[in-house]
């Protein structure tokens, strides 16, 4: 292929030979019968030539004799190449490509215009607009040209720039008197009135991208923008109506004050469009209700609309005829899963401490749609308005449930979904009728329609807490038993969707019903292991989860030979069948983690092969990271994370029984590598295991103790602490666990750690609760083992530390921290004097100190200060305390 050619005036020229060869390749590339990998290799070969991208630009912009498909293929290949090569290209080539692209904005063919817009947007992402002044000039000129093709091409490019990098147009650019958005936004608003639906859509989409950023020009044009939205509200084009809804949803979220004067009109409009014949428009409108409830606007504005809104939501909760779930629901449970049915699964690394926030429920089905959005809106409205919505809603639900015609099954199913959606928000109003609701739902578990069976499982699980709560009376026990047996029956359903819903619902019930389960273990295990034999790959994951949840719920009760004979052989057979590189082993590793913790020493008969396999998996993966060929597998950190967490489960279950396994392995060295891994979730699980091993066999960590402590301390002083807060949390906890066990051997690292912990306690805003608690406990544990090192510095941290200690619940870790407090005060009583009020408040945070030793130490500290402070100083200190604090201190004899 010819290399760069310049003609007399220095500009690049395409050669016939190169042009023909590349066009030929592109024609093959788009042909459905061609050998794609061979063509890809040839294209790679051509891309070594410095002017290959010039050819692509030339073909895209000028090859009039070629089909649009070939030109478009050249453009898309050019776009992909530019992402990686543009910055290293000779500037003459960069300039050539830019110059060729601009005329394509006005091309007669829409596909060419659109591809040009995509390439231009990529170039702006790479280099901004400052280095391409001709672009802004060309875009303005096209918009002002009154030629539809030019206007459409420019708007297409601008819409993509506004979507991908809106801030580029809202920034000061050298050589320009104003920000580009100030020039473009008035033109966008003008185009709202265009006769072309494409221009209305592209201009509205572009303005919507700036609601979050709210540049000055949009702020001052807000009235004009809102007027434009009202004009477009009933646009014949559904994509325009959808963007109007999206604008209102964003505005109510970001700047509700702008909508307040027009609120009734906006709500009225959203209510109408929520019934739009186009499902995507209705879905966008439906997002408005949840967004409104999340704002600080008064719920009263919505109250008047509820009698009209609730029936719309309920009607939209029925399955649409084209819902993909309807096809899935017909699938026979004996058919193997297709690869695309197996959603990627994510393992949450082990975490020590009080979790912040709640787990989101897994969305069992694939995509967000009008049905799910309507159910979510109903859930949120029920939480805002509570029982007020029942008089409107219940008659419709009852009427739909009463219609038993086969043709009305979708409405019946939606009614069951609605009961589940309001289960939380309307529980006060539903509670007196709960017995009837449950009695009504139980027979639906055997309905002939699979999707009614599956939704009934979910809705029953939403009332788990109350179903279990009723087991104190005979009638409630019978109801619980019927629900439990009903769900177990559905776990063995032949339909995959029902299996999935029943297993998930059963796991929810298990969590609530821990105490009620031991007498039923036999029958539960029989059903779960029967499902284990019957299920295809995807639903197997949910059975593992149900078994793990059962083990967590019943604990040591599981450790009986008759139960282990049902439970363990199928799991061990599966364990032997799966290879170390099969991702289906993840949920099995998680399941074993729960079982090991539940059985305790009862797991020791299974421990050796499980321990050894975890070590092998970690070793293989660490090798794969540097040399996948000799490891024989592709690196995937999740194998390491799951294996580390299972080892933690073994340490927790076996206690010191794990010592012989650790002593005969190279776990110490592997774990040290994992603590230094660049992936945060690997480090998080590694420090959790470090802390668990410190508790049960610290002797085996001794030889590398200083390295472990050093790496753990580094996690606490990182500048991006907030991004890696879970790693810091576990590292902090592990240091504290080591301190208790190795005591004076901590001396060399104590001050390094203290210097990291103090800033955490001084700046708690935005950090999670668990890290603050663990920092306070670890600081106390270090003070307990090395008081002479820590106490000289306590003036720097005593007050913040006492505040953090005050909110920790009573437990053995809190006891350790207070042993440290007392040890420091004894070593340096005058150093803590200025913080005495804070110390008293921290002591008063105990409901009861169970440890006699600690109780006596606290008494000594308080009485010591009382003797030390004479001439009314003690009384003065006491007068600064709240009455309830003084009352609590009385039990320590002061």
C-alpha positions in Angstrom: 0.0 0.0 0.0 1.3 3.5 -0.9 2.7 5.5 2.0 2.0 9.2 2.7 1.9 11.1 -0.5 1.8 14.9 -0.7 1.1 16.8 -3.8 2.6 20.2 -4.6 0.6 22.2 -2.0 1.4 19.7 0.8 -2.0 18.1 1.3 -2.5 14.3 1.3 -3.8 12.5 -1.7 -5.3 9.0 -1.9 -3.7 6.5 -4.3 -5.9 4.4 -6.5 -4.3 1.1 -5.4 -4.7 1.7 -1.6 -8.2 3.0 -2.1 -9.3 -0.1 -4.1 -7.7 -2.6 -1.6 -9.3 -1.0 1.5 -12.7 -0.7 -0.2 -12.5 -4.4 -1.2 -11.7 -5.3 2.4 -14.6 -3.2 3.8 -17.0 -4.9 1.3 -15.9 -8.3 2.5 -16.2 -7.1 6.1 -19.9 -6.2 5.7 -20.7 -9.4 3.7 -22.5 -11.9 6.0 -20.6 -14.9 4.6 -17.1 -13.6 5.0 -14.4 -15.0 7.3 -14.4 -12.2 9.9 -11.2 -13.2 11.7 -9.2 -13.2 8.5 -10.5 -9.8 7.5 -9.7 -8.5 11.0 -6.1 -9.7 10.6 -5.8 -7.9 7.2 -7.2 -4.7 8.7 -4.7 -4.9 11.5 -2.0 -5.3 8.9 -3.2 -2.1 7.1 -3.5 -0.2 10.3 0.4 -0.3 10.6 0.5 2.2 7.7 0.6 5.8 8.9 -2.0 7.1 6.5 -4.5 4.2 6.8 -7.0 6.4 8.7 -6.7 9.1 6.0 -7.9 6.5 3.5 -10.8 5.6 5.8 -11.7 9.3 6.1 -11.4 9.7 2.3 -13.6 6.6 1.6 -16.2 7.8 4.2 -16.4 11.4 2.9 -15.7 11.1 -0.8 -16.3 7.6 -2.2 -19.5 8.6 -4.0 -19.3 5.6 -6.3 -19.4 3.2 -3.3 -22.4 2.0 -1.4 -23.5 3.9 1.7 -22.8 0.6 3.7 -19.1 0.6 2.7 -18.7 4.3 3.4 -20.4 3.8 6.8 -18.2 0.8 7.6 -15.1 3.0 6.8 -16.5 5.7 9.2 -17.1 3.3 12.1 -13.7 1.7 11.7 -12.2 5.2 11.6 -14.1 6.2 14.8 -12.7 3.1 16.6 -9.1 3.7 15.4 -9.2 7.4 16.5 -9.9 6.5 20.1 -6.5 4.8 20.3 -4.3 6.5 17.7 -5.5 10.1 17.3 -3.1 11.7 19.8 0.0 10.0 18.3 -0.9 10.8 14.6 1.1 13.4 12.6 -0.7 16.7 12.9 -1.1 16.9 9.1 -3.1 13.6 9.2 -5.2 14.9 12.2 -6.0 18.0 10.2 -6.8 16.1 7.0 -9.4 13.9 8.9 -11.0 16.9 10.6 -11.3 18.8 7.3 -12.9 15.8 5.5 -15.5 15.2 8.2 -17.1 18.7 8.3 -18.7 18.7 4.8 -20.3 15.3 5.7 -22.5 17.1 8.3 -24.7 18.2 5.3 -24.5 14.9 3.4 -27.7 13.9 1.6 -27.8 10.4 3.2 -28.9 10.4 6.8 -26.6 7.4 7.8 -23.6 9.4 6.6 -24.6 12.5 8.6 -25.2 10.4 11.7 -21.9 8.5 11.4 -20.1 11.9 10.9 -21.8 13.1 14.1 -20.5 10.1 16.0 -16.9 10.5 14.8 -17.0 14.3 15.6 -18.2 13.5 19.1 -15.4 11.1 19.6 -12.8 13.7 18.4 -14.3 16.2 20.8 -14.0 13.6 23.6 -10.4 13.2 22.8 -9.3 16.8 22.3 -12.1 19.1 23.3 -13.2 22.0 21.0 -10.5 24.5 21.7 -8.1 22.8 19.2 -10.8 22.7 16.5 -12.2 26.2 16.1 -13.5 25.4 12.6 -15.9 22.8 14.1 -17.9 25.4 16.2 -18.0 27.7 13.2 -19.3 24.9 10.9 -22.0 23.8 13.4 -23.4 27.3 13.8 -23.3 27.9 10.1 -25.2 24.6 9.5 -27.8 25.4 12.1 -28.4 28.8 10.6 -28.5 27.5 7.0 -32.2 26.7 6.8 -31.1 23.6 4.8 -32.7 20.6 6.5 -29.8 18.2 5.8 -27.2 20.6 7.2 -29.3 21.4 10.2 -30.0 17.7 11.0 -26.3 16.8 10.6 -25.2 19.6 12.9 -27.9 18.8 15.5 -27.0 15.1 15.4 -23.3 15.9 16.2 -24.3 18.4 18.9 -26.8 16.1 20.5 -24.0 13.4 20.8 -21.5 15.9 22.2 -24.2 17.1 24.7 -24.9 13.5 25.8 -21.3 12.4 26.1 -19.4 15.5 27.3 -21.8 18.3 28.0 -19.3 20.2 30.1 -17.1 20.8 27.0 -19.6 23.3 25.7 -20.1 24.9 29.1 -16.5 26.0 29.7 -14.4 29.1 28.8 -12.4 28.6 25.7 -9.3 30.7 24.7 -10.0 32.9 21.8 -13.8 32.8 22.2 -15.7 35.7 23.7 -18.3 33.4 25.3 -18.9 29.8 26.2 -20.2 27.7 23.2 -23.4 26.7 25.1 -24.4 30.4 25.2 -24.3 30.4 21.4 -26.1 27.1 20.9 -28.8 27.0 23.6 -30.9 29.8 22.1 -30.7 28.0 18.7 -31.8 24.7 20.4 -34.8 26.4 22.0 -35.7 27.9 18.6 -35.7 24.4 17.0 -38.4 23.2 19.4 -40.7 24.8 16.9 -39.2 23.1 13.8 -41.5 21.2 11.5 -39.0 18.4 11.5 -39.6 15.8 14.2 -35.9 14.8 14.1 -34.8 18.4 14.8 -37.3 18.8 17.6 -36.1 15.5 19.2 -32.4 16.3 18.8 -32.6 19.9 20.1 -34.8 18.9 23.1 -32.4 16.0 24.0 -29.5 18.4 23.8 -31.1 20.9 26.3 -32.1 18.1 28.7 -28.4 17.2 29.1 -27.9 20.5 30.8 -30.5 20.3 33.6 -28.0 18.8 36.0 -25.2 21.2 35.0 -27.6 24.2 34.9 -25.4 26.7 33.0 -26.3 30.4 33.4 -27.8 30.6 29.9 -30.3 27.8 30.7 -31.1 29.3 34.1 -32.0 32.7 32.6 -33.9 31.0 29.7 -35.9 28.7 32.1 -39.3 30.3 31.3 -38.7 29.9 27.6 -37.6 26.3 28.1 -40.7 25.5 30.1 -43.0 27.1 27.5 -41.2 25.0 24.9 -41.9 21.9 26.9 -45.6 22.7 27.3 -45.8 23.2 23.5 -44.1 19.9 22.8 -46.1 18.1 25.5 -48.6 16.7 22.9 -46.1 16.3 20.0 -47.2 13.7 17.5 -43.7 12.1 17.7 -43.5 9.6 20.7 -39.7 10.1 21.1 -40.4 13.9 21.6 -43.1 13.2 24.2 -40.7 10.8 25.9 -38.1 13.6 26.2 -40.6 16.0 27.5 -41.4 13.5 30.3 -37.7 13.0 30.9 -37.2 16.8 31.3 -40.0 17.0 33.9 -38.6 14.0 35.8 -35.1 15.6 35.9 -36.4 19.0 36.8 -38.5 17.7 39.7 -35.3 15.9 40.9 -32.8 18.7 40.4 -34.7 22.0 40.5 -38.3 21.4 41.8 -38.5 25.2 42.5 -38.8 25.9 38.8 -41.8 23.6 38.4 -43.6 24.6 41.5 -45.7 27.4 39.9 -46.8 25.0 37.2 -47.0 21.9 39.4 -50.7 21.1 39.0 -50.4 21.3 35.2 -47.3 19.1 35.2 -48.9 16.5 37.4 -52.1 16.5 35.3 -49.9 16.1 32.1 -47.9 13.3 33.6 -51.0 11.5 34.7 -52.4 11.7 31.1 -49.1 10.5 29.5 -48.8 7.7 32.0 -51.6 6.2 29.8 -49.8 7.0 26.5 -50.3 4.5 23.8 -46.5 4.3 23.4 -45.1 2.2 26.3 -41.7 4.0 26.4 -43.5 7.4 26.8 -45.7 5.9 29.6 -42.6 4.4 31.3 -40.8 7.8 31.3 -43.9 9.5 32.7 -44.2 6.8 35.4 -40.7 7.7 36.7 -42.1 11.0 37.8 -44.1 9.7 40.8 -41.0 8.1 42.5 -39.0 11.2 41.6 -41.6 13.5 43.1 -41.8 11.5 46.4 -38.0 11.8 46.7 -38.1 15.6 46.7 -38.9 17.9 49.6 -42.1 19.0 48.0 -45.3 18.6 50.1 -47.1 15.3 49.4 -50.4 17.3 49.5 -49.9 18.3 45.9 -50.2 14.7 44.8 -53.0 13.7 47.2 -55.9 15.0 45.1 -54.6 13.1 42.1 -54.3 9.7 43.9 -57.9 8.5 43.0 -57.0 8.8 39.3 -53.3 7.9 39.5 -53.6 4.6 41.5 -55.9 2.9 38.9 -53.5 3.9 36.1 -50.5 2.3 38.0 -52.5 -0.8 38.7 -53.6 -1.1 35.1 -49.9 -0.6 33.9 -48.7 -3.4 36.3 -50.4 -6.1 34.2 -47.9 -7.9 31.9 -47.8 -6.3 28.4 -48.4 -8.8 25.6 -44.8 -8.5 24.3 -43.2 -8.8 27.8 -40.2 -11.2 27.5 -41.2 -12.8 30.8 -44.3 -14.3 29.1 -42.0 -16.3 26.8 -39.7 -17.2 29.7 -42.6 -18.3 31.8 -43.5 -21.1 29.3 -40.0 -22.6 29.6 -39.8 -26.2 30.9 -37.7 -26.7 34.0 -36.0 -29.8 32.5 -34.5 -27.8 29.6 -30.9 -26.8 30.1 -30.2 -23.0 30.4 -28.9 -21.2 27.4 -25.6 -19.3 28.0 -27.3 -15.9 27.7 -29.7 -16.8 30.5 -26.9 -17.0 33.0 -26.6 -13.5 34.3 -23.1 -12.6 35.7 -23.2 -12.9 39.5 -21.2 -10.8 41.9 -19.8 -11.9 45.2 -19.8 -9.3 48.0 -16.5 -9.5 49.8 -16.5 -10.3 53.5 -17.0 -7.2 55.8 -16.5 -6.9 59.5 -18.7 -4.5 61.4 -22.1 -2.8 61.1 -23.2 -2.5 57.5 -24.4 0.8 56.3 -27.5 0.8 54.1 -29.5 -2.2 53.0 -28.9 -4.7 50.2 -31.0 -4.0 47.2 -33.3 -6.9 46.4 -31.9 -8.7 43.3 -34.1 -7.9 40.4 -34.9 -11.4 39.3 -35.9 -10.5 35.8 -33.9 -8.7 33.2 -35.0 -5.3 32.1 -36.7 -2.2 33.6 -40.2 -1.8 32.1 -43.6 -0.1 32.7 -44.8 -2.9 34.9 -41.8 -2.8 37.2 -41.7 1.0 37.3 -45.5 1.2 38.1 -45.0 -1.4 41.0 -42.0 0.7 42.3 -44.1 3.9 42.2 -46.9 2.1 44.1 -44.5 0.9 46.7 -43.1 4.4 47.2 -46.6 6.1 47.2 -47.7 3.5 49.9 -44.7 4.5 52.0 -45.6 8.2 51.7 -49.4 8.1 52.0 -49.7 4.8 54.0 -53.2 3.5 54.6 -54.8 6.5 52.8 -54.4 4.8 49.5 -56.3 1.6 50.6 -59.9 2.9 50.0 -59.1 3.7 46.4 -56.8 0.7 45.7 -58.4 -2.3 47.5 -61.8 -2.3 45.7 -59.9 -2.6 42.3 -57.6 -5.2 43.7 -60.5 -7.3 45.1 -62.5 -6.9 41.8 -59.4 -8.1 39.7 -58.8 -11.0 42.1 -62.4 -12.0 41.9 -62.3 -12.3 38.1 -61.3 -15.9 37.6 -61.7 -16.1 33.8 -58.6 -17.5 32.1 -58.5 -14.4 29.9 -58.2 -12.1 33.0 -55.1 -13.9 34.5 -52.8 -10.9 33.8 -55.1 -8.5 35.8 -55.3 -11.1 38.6 -51.5 -11.4 38.6 -51.1 -7.6 38.8 -53.4 -7.5 41.7 -51.2 -10.0 43.7 -48.2 -7.9 42.7 -49.9 -4.8 44.0 -50.6 -6.4 47.4 -46.9 -7.2 47.6 -45.9 -3.7 46.6 -47.9 -2.1 49.4 -47.0 -4.7 52.0 -44.6 -2.4 53.7 -46.2 1.1 53.4 -49.8 0.0 54.2 -49.0 -2.7 56.8 -51.0 -0.9 59.5 -54.2 -0.9 57.5 -53.5 -4.4 56.1 -52.5 -6.0 59.4 -56.1 -6.7 60.7 -56.8 -8.5 57.4 -53.5 -10.3 57.2 -54.9 -13.7 58.1 -57.5 -13.4 55.2 -54.8 -12.1 52.8 -52.5 -15.0 53.5 -55.4 -17.5 53.4 -56.2 -16.1 49.9 -52.7 -16.2 48.6 -51.9 -19.8 49.7 -54.2 -21.5 47.1 -52.7 -19.2 44.4 -49.4 -21.0 44.9 -51.1 -23.9 43.0 -52.7 -21.7 40.3 -52.5 -23.1 36.7 -50.7 -19.9 35.4 -47.0 -20.1 36.3 -46.6 -16.3 36.6 -49.4 -16.2 39.2 -47.7 -19.0 41.1 -44.4 -17.1 41.0 -45.8 -13.7 42.1 -47.7 -15.3 44.9 -44.4 -16.6 46.3 -42.9 -13.1 46.2 -46.0 -11.4 47.8 -46.1 -14.0 50.6 -42.4 -13.3 51.3 -43.2 -9.6 51.7 -45.3 -10.5 54.7 -42.7 -12.9 56.2 -42.1 -10.9 59.3 -45.8 -10.9 60.2 -46.4 -14.5 59.3 -43.5 -15.5 61.6 -44.7 -13.0 64.3 -48.0 -14.8 64.5 -46.5 -18.2 65.4 -47.0 -17.6 69.1 -50.7 -18.6 68.7 -51.9 -22.0 67.4 -53.7 -20.4 64.4 -50.6 -18.4 63.4 -48.5 -21.6 63.7 -50.8 -23.4 61.3 -50.7 -20.4 58.9 -46.8 -20.4 59.0 -46.7 -24.1 58.4 -49.0 -23.8 55.3 -46.9 -21.0 53.8 -43.7 -22.9 54.5 -45.0 -26.1 52.9 -46.6 -24.2 50.0 -43.2 -22.6 49.2 -41.4 -25.9 49.5 -43.9 -27.4 47.0 -43.2 -24.6 44.6 -39.5 -25.0 45.0 -40.1 -28.4 43.2 -42.3 -26.8 40.5 -41.5 -27.8 36.9 -41.3 -24.1 35.8 -38.0 -22.3 36.1 -39.6 -18.9 36.9 -41.6 -20.4 39.7 -38.6 -22.3 41.1 -36.6 -19.1 41.2 -39.4 -17.1 42.9 -40.1 -19.9 45.4 -36.4 -20.3 46.4 -35.9 -16.6 46.8 -39.2 -16.2 48.9 -38.1 -19.2 51.0 -34.7 -17.6 51.7 -36.5 -14.5 52.9 -38.8 -16.5 55.1 -35.8 -18.5 56.6 -34.1 -15.2 57.6 -37.2 -14.2 59.6 -38.1 -17.6 61.0 -34.8 -18.8 62.4 -36.2 -20.1 65.7 -39.1 -21.9 64.0 -37.0 -23.9 61.6 -35.1 -26.6 63.6 -38.1 -28.9 64.1 -38.7 -28.7 60.3 -35.1 -29.2 59.2 -35.7 -32.7 57.9 -38.5 -31.8 55.5 -36.8 -28.6 54.4 -33.5 -30.3 53.6 -35.3 -33.1 51.7 -37.0 -30.5 49.5 -33.9 -28.4 49.0 -31.7 -31.3 48.0 -34.4 -32.6 45.7 -34.4 -29.2 44.0 -30.6 -29.4 43.9 -30.8 -32.6 41.9 -33.6 -31.2 39.6 -32.5 -27.6 38.8 -30.6 -26.3 35.8 -27.5 -24.2 36.2 -29.1 -20.7 36.7 -31.5 -21.7 39.4 -28.9 -23.9 41.2 -27.4 -20.6 42.3 -30.6 -19.8 44.2 -30.7 -23.2 45.9 -27.2 -22.6 47.1 -28.3 -19.3 48.5 -31.4 -20.9 50.2 -29.1 -23.7 51.8 -26.6 -21.0 52.9 -29.4 -18.9 54.4 -30.8 -22.0 56.2 -27.3 -22.7 57.7 -27.0 -19.1 58.9 -30.5 -19.2 60.4 -30.2 -22.5 62.3 -26.5 -22.6 63.1 -25.3 -25.5 65.3 -28.8 -27.2 65.0 -27.6 -28.4 61.6 -24.7 -30.3 63.1 -26.5 -33.7 63.4 -25.6 -36.8 61.5 -29.1 -37.3 60.1 -29.1 -33.8 58.6 -25.5 -34.0 57.3 -26.3 -37.3 55.5 -29.0 -35.5 53.5 -27.1 -32.3 52.9 -23.5 -33.0 52.3 -23.2 -35.9 49.8 -24.8 -34.0 46.9 -22.8 -30.9 47.6 -19.6 -32.9 47.8 -20.4 -34.6 44.5 -21.0 -31.2 42.8 -17.7 -29.9 44.5 -15.8 -32.8 42.9 -17.4 -32.3 39.5 -16.6 -28.6 39.1 -13.1 -27.6 37.9 -11.1 -24.8 39.7 -11.8 -22.5 36.7 -15.5 -23.0 36.5 -17.5 -20.0 37.7 -20.3 -22.2 38.9 -18.0 -22.9 41.8 -18.6 -19.4 43.3 -22.0 -20.0 44.7 -20.9 -23.4 46.0 -17.9 -21.8 47.8 -20.3 -19.2 49.4 -22.7 -22.0 50.4 -19.8 -23.9 52.1 -18.8 -20.7 53.9 -22.2 -20.6 55.6 -22.2 -24.3 56.3 -18.7 -24.3 57.8 -19.7 -21.4 60.1 -22.9 -23.1 61.1 -21.4 -26.6 61.8 -18.4 -25.3 63.7 -16.2 -28.2 64.7 -18.7 -30.5 63.0 -17.3 -29.4 59.6 -13.8 -30.8 60.5 -14.5 -34.1 58.7 -14.9 -32.1 55.4 -12.3 -29.4 56.2 -9.1 -30.8 54.7 -10.1 -31.1 51.0 -12.0 -27.8 51.2 -9.0 -25.9 52.7 -6.6 -27.4 50.3 -8.7 -26.6 47.3 -9.0 -22.9 48.3 -5.2 -22.7 48.6 -4.9 -24.3 45.1 -7.4 -21.9 43.6 -5.6 -18.8 45.1 -2.2 -20.1 43.9 -3.4 -20.8 40.4 -5.1 -17.4 40.1 -2.0 -15.6 41.4 0.0 -17.3 38.7 -2.6 -16.6 36.1 -2.3 -12.9 36.8 1.3 -12.9 35.6 1.4 -15.9 33.3 -2.0 -17.3 32.2 -0.4 -19.7 29.8 1.4 -21.8 32.4 -1.5 -21.4 34.9 -3.8 -22.8 32.2 -6.6 -20.4 33.2 -7.5 -16.8 32.6 -7.1 -14.6 35.7 -10.4 -13.8 37.5 -10.1 -12.2 40.9 -13.5 -13.4 42.0 -12.0 -16.9 42.5 -9.5 -15.5 45.0 -12.2 -13.5 46.8 -14.6 -16.4 47.2 -11.7 -18.7 48.3 -10.5 -16.2 50.9 -14.0 -15.8 52.3 -14.5 -19.6 52.5 -11.1 -19.8 54.4 -12.5 -17.1 56.8 -15.7 -19.3 57.2 -13.5 -22.3 58.1 -11.5 -20.2 60.6 -14.7 -19.0 62.2 -16.3 -22.5 62.2 -13.3 -24.7 63.2 -11.7 -22.1 65.5 -8.3 -23.4 66.7 -9.1 -26.6 64.8 -7.8 -24.9 61.6 -4.3 -24.6 63.1 -3.0 -27.9 61.7 -4.2 -27.0 58.2 -2.6 -23.6 58.3 0.7 -24.9 59.7 1.1 -27.4 56.8 0.3 -24.8 54.1 1.8 -21.7 52.5 -1.3 -19.7 53.4 0.9 -17.1 55.3 2.7 -16.1 52.1 -0.3 -16.3 49.8 -2.3 -14.1 52.2 0.4 -11.5 52.4 0.3 -11.3 48.6 -3.5 -10.9 48.6 -3.2 -8.1 51.2 -1.0 -6.2 48.7 -3.2 -7.0 45.7 -4.2 -4.0 43.5 -7.9 -5.0 43.5 -9.8 -3.6 46.5 -12.2 -6.5 46.9 -9.2 -9.0 47.1 -7.6 -6.8 49.8 -10.9 -6.5 51.7 -11.4 -10.3 51.9 -7.7 -10.8 52.7 -7.8 -8.5 55.7 -11.0 -10.2 56.9 -9.1 -13.5 56.8 -6.1 -12.0 58.5 -8.3 -10.9 61.4 -10.1 -14.3 61.6 -6.7 -16.1 61.7 -5.4 -13.7 64.3 -8.3 -14.8 66.5 -7.7 -18.6 66.2 -4.0 -19.3 65.3 -1.9 -16.1 65.7 1.2 -18.2 66.2 1.3 -19.0 62.4 1.3 -15.3 61.5 4.2 -14.4 63.8 7.0 -15.0 61.3 5.7 -12.2 59.0 3.9 -10.1 61.6 5.7 -6.8 60.9 4.9 -7.1 57.2 1.2 -7.8 57.8 1.0 -4.8 60.2 2.8 -2.5 57.9 0.5 -3.3 54.9 -2.6 -3.1 57.1 -1.5 0.3 58.5 -1.0 1.6 54.9 -4.7 0.9 54.1 -5.6 3.5 56.8 -3.5 6.3 55.6 -4.4 6.2 51.9 -5.5 9.5 50.3 -8.5 7.7 48.7 -9.8 6.3 52.0 -13.4 7.0 51.1 -13.3 5.0 47.9 -11.7 2.0 49.7 -13.5 2.3 53.0 -14.4 -1.4 53.3 -10.7 -2.4 52.8 -9.7 0.2 55.5 -12.4 -1.1 57.8 -11.3 -4.7 57.6 -7.6 -3.8 57.9 -8.3 -1.7 61.0 -10.3 -4.6 62.6 -7.5 -7.1 61.8 -4.9 -4.9 63.5 -7.1 -4.8 66.6 -7.5 -8.6 66.6 -3.7 -9.1 66.2 -3.0 -6.6 69.0 -5.1 -8.6 71.5 -3.1 -11.8 70.6 0.5 -10.6 70.2 0.4 -7.8 72.7 3.8 -6.2 73.3 5.0 -7.4 69.9 2.9 -4.6 68.5 5.2 -2.0 70.0 7.1 -1.2 66.8 3.9 -0.3 64.8 1.7 1.2 67.5 2.4 4.8 66.8 2.2 4.4 63.0 -1.3 3.0 63.4 -2.4 5.6 66.0 -1.3 8.4 63.6 -3.6 6.9 61.0 -6.6 6.3 63.3 -6.7 9.7 64.9 -7.6 11.6 61.7 -10.4 9.1 61.0 -11.9 9.8 64.4 -11.4 13.6 64.0 -13.1 13.8 60.6 -16.0 11.3 60.7 -18.2 13.2 58.2 -18.9 11.0 55.1 -17.1 7.9 56.5 -19.2 4.8 57.2 -20.2 4.0 60.8 -18.3 0.7 60.8 -14.9 2.2 60.1 -15.4 4.8 62.9 -16.4 2.0 65.3 -13.5 -0.3 64.3 -11.1 2.7 64.6 -12.2 3.4 68.1 -12.0 -0.2 69.2 -8.6 -0.8 67.6 -7.2 2.4 69.2 -8.5 1.0 72.5 -6.9 -2.4 72.0 -3.5 -0.8 71.2 -3.8 1.4 74.3 -4.6 -1.7 76.3 -1.5 -3.7 75.1 0.9 -0.7 75.0 -0.5 2.0 77.4 3.0 3.5 78.0 3.4 4.3 74.3 -0.1 5.6 73.6 -1.0 7.6 76.8 1.5 10.5 76.2 -0.5 11.4 73.1 -4.0 11.1 74.3 -4.6 14.8 74.5 -4.7 14.8 70.7 -7.6 12.3 70.4 -9.3 11.6 73.8 -12.5 13.7 73.1 -13.1 12.4 69.6 -12.3 8.9 70.7 -14.8 9.0 73.6 -17.5 10.4 71.3 -17.0 7.4 69.0 -16.9 4.9 71.9 -20.3 6.3 73.2 -22.2 5.0 70.2 -20.8 1.5 70.1 -23.2 -1.2 71.3 -22.3 -3.2 74.4 -20.1 -6.2 73.4 -16.7 -7.8 74.0 -15.0 -5.5 71.5 -16.2 -2.5 73.4 -14.9 -4.1 76.6 -11.5 -4.3 75.1 -11.5 -0.7 74.1 -12.5 0.4 77.6 -9.7 -1.8 79.1 -7.5 0.4 76.9 -9.1 3.6 78.2 -8.6 2.6 81.8 -5.0 1.4 81.2 -4.1 4.8 79.6 -5.7 6.9 82.4 -3.8 4.9 85.0 -0.5 5.4 83.2 -1.1 9.2 82.6 -4.0 10.4 84.7 -3.3 14.1 84.2 -3.1 13.7 80.4 -6.9 12.8 80.3 -8.0 15.4 82.8 -9.2 18.0 80.3 -11.4 15.3 78.7 -13.0 14.0 81.9 -16.5 15.1 80.9 -16.2 13.1 77.6 -14.8 10.1 79.5 -17.8 10.2 81.9 -20.2 10.3 78.9 -18.5 7.3 77.3 -18.7 5.3 80.5 -22.4 6.2 80.8 -23.1 4.8 77.3 -22.9 1.2 78.8 -26.2 -0.4 79.6 -24.3 -2.9 81.7 -20.6 -3.9 81.9 -20.7 -7.6 82.2 -17.0 -8.1 82.9 -16.3 -7.8 86.6 -12.7 -6.9 86.0 -13.6 -4.0 83.7 -16.4 -2.8 86.0 -13.8 -2.6 88.8 -11.3 -0.8 86.6 -13.9 1.8 85.6 -14.8 2.3 89.3 -11.1 2.9 90.1 -10.7 5.5 87.3 -13.7 7.5 88.4 -12.9 7.3 92.1 -9.3 8.2 91.4 -10.4 11.4 89.6 -12.8 12.2 92.4 -10.0 12.0 95.0 -7.6 13.9 92.6 -10.0 16.8 92.1 -10.6 18.6 95.3 -11.8 22.1 96.3 -15.1 21.6 94.4 -13.5 20.7 91.0 -15.1 17.3 90.9 -18.5 18.8 91.7 -17.9 21.4 88.9 -17.1 18.6 86.4 -20.3 16.7 87.5 -22.5 19.8 87.0 -21.5 19.8 83.3 -23.1 16.4 82.8 -26.7 15.6 81.8 -28.9 14.2 84.6 -29.2 10.8 82.9 -25.4 10.5 82.6 -24.9 11.3 86.4 -27.5 8.7 87.1 -25.6 6.0 85.1 -22.3 6.9 86.9 -23.9 6.2 90.3 -23.5 2.4 89.7 -19.7 3.0 89.7 -19.8 4.4 93.3 -19.4 8.1 92.5 
